[in-house]
Amino acid sequence: MQGKQKSKKQLRQTLLAHRLHISHESWQQKSQMLCDRLLNWQVFQEAQTILAFTSFRQEPDLSSLWHSFPDKNWGFSRCVKKDLIWHQVAIADFANNMRSGTFGILEPRDDLSLIDLENIDLILIPAVACDRRGYRLGYGGGFYDRWLPNSTGVKAGIIFDKFYLDKIPNDIWDVPLDAIVTN
């Protein structure tokens, strides 16, 4: 078990270093390609309530997607202790509804309404990497690992194609995703 954890940590460090070396122009292009792919995905088109994330450490930037569909119900999370707390965010007033959170990640203000987690159609999930079996390599904090087992909706890992691997180490608590979307 300890060897698996060490290999996950090493893989995470290596992949994060690679991601941080993507040029700003390439990152923007890859992010837009990924948004275009999501835009054309039937699951996204039919989804009314979507949980998403804001880009951090050169994760794919999905902002053009939610700004193109402000009438969908968008939820974003805050990290509170060891949990993800999901709030409904009005995209029309996105800048005023968000703030920098504990880890420097853009998060919803804590006074915004909680989103109804029983009626989620699609969850766009950040990852360091994903594999062809649907497993994701996260950042090591376990926030999604604790939250995903009881979540509803199509679970889609969102990564750049370079981080779509054949196989990553996984543990018994890792929840395989329903889809992986790349650029």
Biotite code that builds the C-alpha atoms (Angstrom):
import biotite.structure as struc

atoms = struc.array([
    struc.Atom([0.000, 0.000, 0.000], chain_id="A", res_id=1, res_name="MET", atom_name="CA", element="C"),
    struc.Atom([2.761, 2.460, 0.883], chain_id="A", res_id=2, res_name="GLN", atom_name="CA", element="C"),
    struc.Atom([4.466, 1.846, -2.473], chain_id="A", res_id=3, res_name="GLY", atom_name="CA", element="C"),
    struc.Atom([1.238, 2.651, -4.315], chain_id="A", res_id=4, res_name="LYS", atom_name="CA", element="C"),
    struc.Atom([0.880, 5.899, -2.369], chain_id="A", res_id=5, res_name="GLN", atom_name="CA", element="C"),
    struc.Atom([4.470, 6.837, -3.135], chain_id="A", res_id=6, res_name="LYS", atom_name="CA", element="C"),
    struc.Atom([4.012, 6.117, -6.830], chain_id="A", res_id=7, res_name="SER", atom_name="CA", element="C"),
    struc.Atom([0.790, 8.188, -6.888], chain_id="A", res_id=8, res_name="LYS", atom_name="CA", element="C"),
    struc.Atom([2.617, 11.072, -5.231], chain_id="A", res_id=9, res_name="LYS", atom_name="CA", element="C"),
    struc.Atom([5.551, 10.853, -7.647], chain_id="A", res_id=10, res_name="GLN", atom_name="CA", element="C"),
    struc.Atom([3.264, 10.594, -10.676], chain_id="A", res_id=11, res_name="LEU", atom_name="CA", element="C"),
    struc.Atom([1.242, 13.591, -9.437], chain_id="A", res_id=12, res_name="ARG", atom_name="CA", element="C"),
    struc.Atom([4.387, 15.698, -8.990], chain_id="A", res_id=13, res_name="GLN", atom_name="CA", element="C"),
    struc.Atom([5.720, 14.782, -12.431], chain_id="A", res_id=14, res_name="THR", atom_name="CA", element="C"),
    struc.Atom([2.436, 15.460, -14.212], chain_id="A", res_id=15, res_name="LEU", atom_name="CA", element="C"),
    struc.Atom([1.803, 18.745, -12.399], chain_id="A", res_id=16, res_name="LEU", atom_name="CA", element="C"),
    struc.Atom([5.291, 19.919, -13.394], chain_id="A", res_id=17, res_name="ALA", atom_name="CA", element="C"),
    struc.Atom([4.506, 19.040, -17.034], chain_id="A", res_id=18, res_name="HIS", atom_name="CA", element="C"),
    struc.Atom([1.183, 20.882, -16.891], chain_id="A", res_id=19, res_name="ARG", atom_name="CA", element="C"),
    struc.Atom([2.779, 24.020, -15.453], chain_id="A", res_id=20, res_name="LEU", atom_name="CA", element="C"),
    struc.Atom([5.149, 24.122, -18.437], chain_id="A", res_id=21, res_name="HIS", atom_name="CA", element="C"),
    struc.Atom([2.333, 24.421, -20.978], chain_id="A", res_id=22, res_name="ILE", atom_name="CA", element="C"),
    struc.Atom([2.609, 27.859, -22.597], chain_id="A", res_id=23, res_name="SER", atom_name="CA", element="C"),
    struc.Atom([-0.205, 30.298, -21.887], chain_id="A", res_id=24, res_name="HIS", atom_name="CA", element="C"),
    struc.Atom([-1.209, 30.345, -25.568], chain_id="A", res_id=25, res_name="GLU", atom_name="CA", element="C"),
    struc.Atom([-1.276, 26.541, -25.798], chain_id="A", res_id=26, res_name="SER", atom_name="CA", element="C"),
    struc.Atom([-3.233, 26.319, -22.516], chain_id="A", res_id=27, res_name="TRP", atom_name="CA", element="C"),
    struc.Atom([-5.856, 28.723, -23.885], chain_id="A", res_id=28, res_name="GLN", atom_name="CA", element="C"),
    struc.Atom([-6.121, 26.813, -27.175], chain_id="A", res_id=29, res_name="GLN", atom_name="CA", element="C"),
    struc.Atom([-6.384, 23.423, -25.446], chain_id="A", res_id=30, res_name="LYS", atom_name="CA", element="C"),
    struc.Atom([-8.978, 24.809, -23.002], chain_id="A", res_id=31, res_name="SER", atom_name="CA", element="C"),
    struc.Atom([-11.094, 26.168, -25.857], chain_id="A", res_id=32, res_name="GLN", atom_name="CA", element="C"),
    struc.Atom([-10.851, 22.867, -27.745], chain_id="A", res_id=33, res_name="MET", atom_name="CA", element="C"),
    struc.Atom([-12.008, 21.058, -24.617], chain_id="A", res_id=34, res_name="LEU", atom_name="CA", element="C"),
    struc.Atom([-14.924, 23.501, -24.190], chain_id="A", res_id=35, res_name="CYS", atom_name="CA", element="C"),
    struc.Atom([-15.884, 22.946, -27.841], chain_id="A", res_id=36, res_name="ASP", atom_name="CA", element="C"),
    struc.Atom([-15.854, 19.190, -27.301], chain_id="A", res_id=37, res_name="ARG", atom_name="CA", element="C"),
    struc.Atom([-18.082, 19.562, -24.218], chain_id="A", res_id=38, res_name="LEU", atom_name="CA", element="C"),
    struc.Atom([-20.385, 21.924, -26.114], chain_id="A", res_id=39, res_name="LEU", atom_name="CA", element="C"),
    struc.Atom([-20.960, 19.244, -28.767], chain_id="A", res_id=40, res_name="ASN", atom_name="CA", element="C"),
    struc.Atom([-21.404, 16.398, -26.253], chain_id="A", res_id=41, res_name="TRP", atom_name="CA", element="C"),
    struc.Atom([-25.036, 15.289, -26.020], chain_id="A", res_id=42, res_name="GLN", atom_name="CA", element="C"),
    struc.Atom([-24.753, 14.759, -22.247], chain_id="A", res_id=43, res_name="VAL", atom_name="CA", element="C"),
    struc.Atom([-23.756, 18.422, -21.811], chain_id="A", res_id=44, res_name="PHE", atom_name="CA", element="C"),
    struc.Atom([-26.414, 19.651, -24.228], chain_id="A", res_id=45, res_name="GLN", atom_name="CA", element="C"),
    struc.Atom([-29.160, 17.831, -22.291], chain_id="A", res_id=46, res_name="GLU", atom_name="CA", element="C"),
    struc.Atom([-27.835, 18.702, -18.833], chain_id="A", res_id=47, res_name="ALA", atom_name="CA", element="C"),
    struc.Atom([-29.649, 21.443, -16.948], chain_id="A", res_id=48, res_name="GLN", atom_name="CA", element="C"),
    struc.Atom([-27.773, 21.324, -13.635], chain_id="A", res_id=49, res_name="THR", atom_name="CA", element="C"),
    struc.Atom([-24.006, 21.086, -13.872], chain_id="A", res_id=50, res_name="ILE", atom_name="CA", element="C"),
    struc.Atom([-21.295, 21.100, -11.224], chain_id="A", res_id=51, res_name="LEU", atom_name="CA", element="C"),
    struc.Atom([-18.052, 22.635, -12.463], chain_id="A", res_id=52, res_name="ALA", atom_name="CA", element="C"),
    struc.Atom([-14.703, 23.964, -11.285], chain_id="A", res_id=53, res_name="PHE", atom_name="CA", element="C"),
    struc.Atom([-12.594, 27.053, -11.786], chain_id="A", res_id=54, res_name="THR", atom_name="CA", element="C"),
    struc.Atom([-9.171, 26.583, -13.305], chain_id="A", res_id=55, res_name="SER", atom_name="CA", element="C"),
    struc.Atom([-6.258, 26.329, -10.861], chain_id="A", res_id=56, res_name="PHE", atom_name="CA", element="C"),
    struc.Atom([-2.609, 25.556, -11.652], chain_id="A", res_id=57, res_name="ARG", atom_name="CA", element="C"),
    struc.Atom([-3.299, 25.425, -15.392], chain_id="A", res_id=58, res_name="GLN", atom_name="CA", element="C"),
    struc.Atom([-6.241, 23.063, -15.212], chain_id="A", res_id=59, res_name="GLU", atom_name="CA", element="C"),
    struc.Atom([-8.461, 23.371, -18.263], chain_id="A", res_id=60, res_name="PRO", atom_name="CA", element="C"),
    struc.Atom([-10.293, 26.714, -18.250], chain_id="A", res_id=61, res_name="ASP", atom_name="CA", element="C"),
    struc.Atom([-14.018, 26.072, -18.699], chain_id="A", res_id=62, res_name="LEU", atom_name="CA", element="C"),
    struc.Atom([-15.131, 29.687, -18.251], chain_id="A", res_id=63, res_name="SER", atom_name="CA", element="C"),
    struc.Atom([-16.109, 30.156, -21.919], chain_id="A", res_id=64, res_name="SER", atom_name="CA", element="C"),
    struc.Atom([-18.449, 27.171, -21.530], chain_id="A", res_id=65, res_name="LEU", atom_name="CA", element="C"),
    struc.Atom([-20.417, 28.470, -18.554], chain_id="A", res_id=66, res_name="TRP", atom_name="CA", element="C"),
    struc.Atom([-20.435, 32.040, -19.923], chain_id="A", res_id=67, res_name="HIS", atom_name="CA", element="C"),
    struc.Atom([-21.941, 30.641, -23.172], chain_id="A", res_id=68, res_name="SER", atom_name="CA", element="C"),
    struc.Atom([-24.714, 28.888, -21.198], chain_id="A", res_id=69, res_name="PHE", atom_name="CA", element="C"),
    struc.Atom([-25.639, 31.210, -18.316], chain_id="A", res_id=70, res_name="PRO", atom_name="CA", element="C"),
    struc.Atom([-29.197, 29.801, -18.205], chain_id="A", res_id=71, res_name="ASP", atom_name="CA", element="C"),
    struc.Atom([-28.044, 26.350, -17.082], chain_id="A", res_id=72, res_name="LYS", atom_name="CA", element="C"),
    struc.Atom([-27.890, 25.844, -13.308], chain_id="A", res_id=73, res_name="ASN", atom_name="CA", element="C"),
    struc.Atom([-24.205, 25.983, -12.409], chain_id="A", res_id=74, res_name="TRP", atom_name="CA", element="C"),
    struc.Atom([-22.730, 24.813, -9.130], chain_id="A", res_id=75, res_name="GLY", atom_name="CA", element="C"),
    struc.Atom([-19.223, 25.404, -7.829], chain_id="A", res_id=76, res_name="PHE", atom_name="CA", element="C"),
    struc.Atom([-17.631, 24.073, -4.668], chain_id="A", res_id=77, res_name="SER", atom_name="CA", element="C"),
    struc.Atom([-15.941, 25.512, -1.622], chain_id="A", res_id=78, res_name="ARG", atom_name="CA", element="C"),
    struc.Atom([-13.478, 23.505, 0.443], chain_id="A", res_id=79, res_name="CYS", atom_name="CA", element="C"),
    struc.Atom([-14.656, 23.504, 4.048], chain_id="A", res_id=80, res_name="VAL", atom_name="CA", element="C"),
    struc.Atom([-12.455, 21.494, 6.399], chain_id="A", res_id=81, res_name="LYS", atom_name="CA", element="C"),
    struc.Atom([-12.312, 18.156, 4.517], chain_id="A", res_id=82, res_name="LYS", atom_name="CA", element="C"),
    struc.Atom([-15.527, 18.544, 2.516], chain_id="A", res_id=83, res_name="ASP", atom_name="CA", element="C"),
    struc.Atom([-16.752, 20.065, -0.731], chain_id="A", res_id=84, res_name="LEU", atom_name="CA", element="C"),
    struc.Atom([-19.750, 22.360, -0.217], chain_id="A", res_id=85, res_name="ILE", atom_name="CA", element="C"),
    struc.Atom([-21.598, 23.139, -3.465], chain_id="A", res_id=86, res_name="TRP", atom_name="CA", element="C"),
    struc.Atom([-23.276, 26.498, -4.131], chain_id="A", res_id=87, res_name="HIS", atom_name="CA", element="C"),
    struc.Atom([-25.441, 27.680, -6.995], chain_id="A", res_id=88, res_name="GLN", atom_name="CA", element="C"),
    struc.Atom([-23.696, 30.496, -8.852], chain_id="A", res_id=89, res_name="VAL", atom_name="CA", element="C"),
    struc.Atom([-25.448, 32.960, -11.154], chain_id="A", res_id=90, res_name="ALA", atom_name="CA", element="C"),
    struc.Atom([-23.107, 33.210, -14.139], chain_id="A", res_id=91, res_name="ILE", atom_name="CA", element="C"),
    struc.Atom([-24.410, 36.692, -15.038], chain_id="A", res_id=92, res_name="ALA", atom_name="CA", element="C"),
    struc.Atom([-22.841, 37.950, -11.788], chain_id="A", res_id=93, res_name="ASP", atom_name="CA", element="C"),
    struc.Atom([-19.976, 35.435, -11.662], chain_id="A", res_id=94, res_name="PHE", atom_name="CA", element="C"),
    struc.Atom([-17.217, 37.891, -10.687], chain_id="A", res_id=95, res_name="ALA", atom_name="CA", element="C"),
    struc.Atom([-19.195, 39.192, -7.692], chain_id="A", res_id=96, res_name="ASN", atom_name="CA", element="C"),
    struc.Atom([-20.254, 35.703, -6.597], chain_id="A", res_id=97, res_name="ASN", atom_name="CA", element="C"),
    struc.Atom([-16.731, 34.272, -6.359], chain_id="A", res_id=98, res_name="MET", atom_name="CA", element="C"),
    struc.Atom([-13.718, 34.877, -4.121], chain_id="A", res_id=99, res_name="ARG", atom_name="CA", element="C"),
    struc.Atom([-10.297, 33.364, -3.511], chain_id="A", res_id=100, res_name="SER", atom_name="CA", element="C"),
    struc.Atom([-10.630, 30.390, -1.147], chain_id="A", res_id=101, res_name="GLY", atom_name="CA", element="C"),
    struc.Atom([-8.362, 28.626, 1.327], chain_id="A", res_id=102, res_name="THR", atom_name="CA", element="C"),
    struc.Atom([-6.084, 27.087, -1.308], chain_id="A", res_id=103, res_name="PHE", atom_name="CA", element="C"),
    struc.Atom([-6.138, 30.164, -3.560], chain_id="A", res_id=104, res_name="GLY", atom_name="CA", element="C"),
    struc.Atom([-8.823, 28.530, -5.723], chain_id="A", res_id=105, res_name="ILE", atom_name="CA", element="C"),
    struc.Atom([-11.691, 30.729, -6.905], chain_id="A", res_id=106, res_name="LEU", atom_name="CA", element="C"),
    struc.Atom([-14.735, 29.621, -4.875], chain_id="A", res_id=107, res_name="GLU", atom_name="CA", element="C"),
    struc.Atom([-18.329, 30.788, -4.396], chain_id="A", res_id=108, res_name="PRO", atom_name="CA", element="C"),
    struc.Atom([-19.094, 33.182, -1.570], chain_id="A", res_id=109, res_name="ARG", atom_name="CA", element="C"),
    struc.Atom([-20.316, 31.285, 1.475], chain_id="A", res_id=110, res_name="ASP", atom_name="CA", element="C"),
    struc.Atom([-23.602, 33.251, 1.594], chain_id="A", res_id=111, res_name="ASP", atom_name="CA", element="C"),
    struc.Atom([-24.785, 31.908, -1.785], chain_id="A", res_id=112, res_name="LEU", atom_name="CA", element="C"),
    struc.Atom([-27.541, 29.293, -1.846], chain_id="A", res_id=113, res_name="SER", atom_name="CA", element="C"),
    struc.Atom([-26.537, 25.648, -1.713], chain_id="A", res_id=114, res_name="LEU", atom_name="CA", element="C"),
    struc.Atom([-27.301, 23.714, -4.889], chain_id="A", res_id=115, res_name="ILE", atom_name="CA", element="C"),
    struc.Atom([-29.694, 20.753, -4.773], chain_id="A", res_id=116, res_name="ASP", atom_name="CA", element="C"),
    struc.Atom([-27.327, 17.774, -5.060], chain_id="A", res_id=117, res_name="LEU", atom_name="CA", element="C"),
    struc.Atom([-30.204, 15.334, -5.662], chain_id="A", res_id=118, res_name="GLU", atom_name="CA", element="C"),
    struc.Atom([-30.802, 16.660, -9.175], chain_id="A", res_id=119, res_name="ASN", atom_name="CA", element="C"),
    struc.Atom([-27.375, 16.963, -10.743], chain_id="A", res_id=120, res_name="ILE", atom_name="CA", element="C"),
    struc.Atom([-27.157, 16.022, -14.417], chain_id="A", res_id=121, res_name="ASP", atom_name="CA", element="C"),
    struc.Atom([-23.410, 16.407, -15.010], chain_id="A", res_id=122, res_name="LEU", atom_name="CA", element="C"),
    struc.Atom([-20.311, 16.815, -12.853], chain_id="A", res_id=123, res_name="ILE", atom_name="CA", element="C"),
    struc.Atom([-17.210, 18.261, -14.532], chain_id="A", res_id=124, res_name="LEU", atom_name="CA", element="C"),
    struc.Atom([-14.339, 17.033, -12.372], chain_id="A", res_id=125, res_name="ILE", atom_name="CA", element="C"),
    struc.Atom([-10.798, 18.405, -12.297], chain_id="A", res_id=126, res_name="PRO", atom_name="CA", element="C"),
    struc.Atom([-7.896, 15.966, -12.236], chain_id="A", res_id=127, res_name="ALA", atom_name="CA", element="C"),
    struc.Atom([-4.154, 15.785, -12.583], chain_id="A", res_id=128, res_name="VAL", atom_name="CA", element="C"),
    struc.Atom([-4.678, 12.782, -14.882], chain_id="A", res_id=129, res_name="ALA", atom_name="CA", element="C"),
    struc.Atom([-7.235, 10.113, -15.764], chain_id="A", res_id=130, res_name="CYS", atom_name="CA", element="C"),
    struc.Atom([-6.837, 6.642, -17.200], chain_id="A", res_id=131, res_name="ASP", atom_name="CA", element="C"),
    struc.Atom([-8.691, 4.579, -19.764], chain_id="A", res_id=132, res_name="ARG", atom_name="CA", element="C"),
    struc.Atom([-10.502, 2.669, -16.984], chain_id="A", res_id=133, res_name="ARG", atom_name="CA", element="C"),
    struc.Atom([-12.056, 5.912, -15.714], chain_id="A", res_id=134, res_name="GLY", atom_name="CA", element="C"),
    struc.Atom([-9.875, 6.423, -12.651], chain_id="A", res_id=135, res_name="TYR", atom_name="CA", element="C"),
    struc.Atom([-8.604, 9.900, -11.829], chain_id="A", res_id=136, res_name="ARG", atom_name="CA", element="C"),
    struc.Atom([-5.471, 11.073, -10.125], chain_id="A", res_id=137, res_name="LEU", atom_name="CA", element="C"),
    struc.Atom([-6.388, 14.027, -7.949], chain_id="A", res_id=138, res_name="GLY", atom_name="CA", element="C"),
    struc.Atom([-4.279, 16.388, -5.910], chain_id="A", res_id=139, res_name="TYR", atom_name="CA", element="C"),
    struc.Atom([-4.026, 14.142, -2.864], chain_id="A", res_id=140, res_name="GLY", atom_name="CA", element="C"),
    struc.Atom([-6.419, 15.998, -0.551], chain_id="A", res_id=141, res_name="GLY", atom_name="CA", element="C"),
    struc.Atom([-9.234, 13.452, -0.946], chain_id="A", res_id=142, res_name="GLY", atom_name="CA", element="C"),
    struc.Atom([-12.009, 16.051, -1.363], chain_id="A", res_id=143, res_name="PHE", atom_name="CA", element="C"),
    struc.Atom([-13.511, 14.379, -4.444], chain_id="A", res_id=144, res_name="TYR", atom_name="CA", element="C"),
    struc.Atom([-12.696, 10.882, -3.127], chain_id="A", res_id=145, res_name="ASP", atom_name="CA", element="C"),
    struc.Atom([-14.918, 11.561, -0.106], chain_id="A", res_id=146, res_name="ARG", atom_name="CA", element="C"),
    struc.Atom([-17.663, 13.306, -2.084], chain_id="A", res_id=147, res_name="TRP", atom_name="CA", element="C"),
    struc.Atom([-18.014, 11.245, -5.300], chain_id="A", res_id=148, res_name="LEU", atom_name="CA", element="C"),
    struc.Atom([-19.343, 7.944, -3.874], chain_id="A", res_id=149, res_name="PRO", atom_name="CA", element="C"),
    struc.Atom([-22.655, 9.577, -2.897], chain_id="A", res_id=150, res_name="ASN", atom_name="CA", element="C"),
    struc.Atom([-22.968, 11.944, -5.856], chain_id="A", res_id=151, res_name="SER", atom_name="CA", element="C"),
    struc.Atom([-25.551, 11.769, -8.647], chain_id="A", res_id=152, res_name="THR", atom_name="CA", element="C"),
    struc.Atom([-25.170, 12.707, -12.304], chain_id="A", res_id=153, res_name="GLY", atom_name="CA", element="C"),
    struc.Atom([-22.713, 11.778, -15.037], chain_id="A", res_id=154, res_name="VAL", atom_name="CA", element="C"),
    struc.Atom([-19.191, 12.052, -13.614], chain_id="A", res_id=155, res_name="LYS", atom_name="CA", element="C"),
    struc.Atom([-16.797, 13.422, -16.256], chain_id="A", res_id=156, res_name="ALA", atom_name="CA", element="C"),
    struc.Atom([-13.077, 13.911, -15.732], chain_id="A", res_id=157, res_name="GLY", atom_name="CA", element="C"),
    struc.Atom([-11.813, 17.027, -17.520], chain_id="A", res_id=158, res_name="ILE", atom_name="CA", element="C"),
    struc.Atom([-8.168, 16.892, -18.612], chain_id="A", res_id=159, res_name="ILE", atom_name="CA", element="C"),
    struc.Atom([-5.870, 17.779, -21.470], chain_id="A", res_id=160, res_name="PHE", atom_name="CA", element="C"),
    struc.Atom([-5.199, 14.813, -23.747], chain_id="A", res_id=161, res_name="ASP", atom_name="CA", element="C"),
    struc.Atom([-1.543, 14.581, -22.668], chain_id="A", res_id=162, res_name="LYS", atom_name="CA", element="C"),
    struc.Atom([-2.803, 13.574, -19.198], chain_id="A", res_id=163, res_name="PHE", atom_name="CA", element="C"),
    struc.Atom([-5.054, 10.757, -20.418], chain_id="A", res_id=164, res_name="TYR", atom_name="CA", element="C"),
    struc.Atom([-2.971, 7.724, -19.467], chain_id="A", res_id=165, res_name="LEU", atom_name="CA", element="C"),
    struc.Atom([-3.323, 3.986, -20.010], chain_id="A", res_id=166, res_name="ASP", atom_name="CA", element="C"),
    struc.Atom([-3.315, 3.249, -16.287], chain_id="A", res_id=167, res_name="LYS", atom_name="CA", element="C"),
    struc.Atom([-2.784, 5.130, -13.055], chain_id="A", res_id=168, res_name="ILE", atom_name="CA", element="C"),
    struc.Atom([-2.522, 3.594, -9.588], chain_id="A", res_id=169, res_name="PRO", atom_name="CA", element="C"),
    struc.Atom([-5.874, 3.359, -7.838], chain_id="A", res_id=170, res_name="ASN", atom_name="CA", element="C"),
    struc.Atom([-7.107, 2.482, -4.369], chain_id="A", res_id=171, res_name="ASP", atom_name="CA", element="C"),
    struc.Atom([-10.294, 0.756, -3.215], chain_id="A", res_id=172, res_name="ILE", atom_name="CA", element="C"),
    struc.Atom([-11.906, 4.118, -2.375], chain_id="A", res_id=173, res_name="TRP", atom_name="CA", element="C"),
    struc.Atom([-11.304, 5.552, -5.860], chain_id="A", res_id=174, res_name="ASP", atom_name="CA", element="C"),
    struc.Atom([-14.536, 5.954, -7.821], chain_id="A", res_id=175, res_name="VAL", atom_name="CA", element="C"),
    struc.Atom([-14.226, 5.345, -11.573], chain_id="A", res_id=176, res_name="PRO", atom_name="CA", element="C"),
    struc.Atom([-15.718, 8.166, -13.628], chain_id="A", res_id=177, res_name="LEU", atom_name="CA", element="C"),
    struc.Atom([-18.404, 7.705, -16.281], chain_id="A", res_id=178, res_name="ASP", atom_name="CA", element="C"),
    struc.Atom([-16.514, 9.661, -18.940], chain_id="A", res_id=179, res_name="ALA", atom_name="CA", element="C"),
    struc.Atom([-13.212, 11.392, -19.587], chain_id="A", res_id=180, res_name="ILE", atom_name="CA", element="C"),
    struc.Atom([-13.301, 14.498, -21.774], chain_id="A", res_id=181, res_name="VAL", atom_name="CA", element="C"),
    struc.Atom([-10.081, 15.778, -23.325], chain_id="A", res_id=182, res_name="THR", atom_name="CA", element="C"),
    struc.Atom([-9.148, 18.289, -25.973], chain_id="A", res_id=183, res_name="ASN", atom_name="CA", element="C"),
])
